[in-house]
Amino acid sequence: ALAAAQLPVEPRLILLFSSASGSHSEAAALSSRWPAAALLGCVDNGERAAATMSTTVLAGCLPDSASAQSFHVEGPTLPSELDAETALRPGAPPMNVLLLAARGHSLSSHLAALDVAFPQGVKVGAGGLASESSMLLGGGGAHTQGAVGVMLTGCMLDVIVSHGAALQGSMPITRSRPSHGIVDELAGLPATELLTRVLNLPQL
């Protein structure tokens, strides 16, 4: 609620990743509070995760022309929620897909199927995220098998792949004004301003 309160309009996309007990009820509360928002995430209640309990919630607004639809599938297929007649018609806007897959789900096959259906869209996926003590969130529920995701249309999606952090400059990034787990300020500047400066560094 604190994160969403900073948005200019109500969130249309919510991402939740947690290792804290009770996260399932938290996800249900988020869906109830913002029913129009597509929810996607993963809850890991394993012993290793429980040793460092934490929850990350990202809430975002979208352009008025954009749409976000959460879904769950058992196999590497197109979601039943998909309006194929509209999405696959000539001239339709690109369909971008965010995908989280459980262990045993063929993420590569799923992404290949999405590439065939939506060759112009961006697809982002992560696999092996659910175990006996973990659940994937999406499609209106919590799941231990298959894959969950969000279909995004009407907005651009860029993908960054990182295999670790490398020093890109000497700019100090110190959290200077903590507030209930929200990063408002870094190094004495508004967080968004400092991150914009980092992205504009010549090395990037």
Salt bridges, closest charged atoms under 4 A:
GLU10 OE2 - ARG33 NH1 3.64
GLU74 OE2 - HIS72 NE2 3.96
ASP115 OD1 - LYS123 NZ 2.94
GLU185 OE1 - ARG177 NE 3.32
GLU193 OE2 - ARG197 NH2 2.93
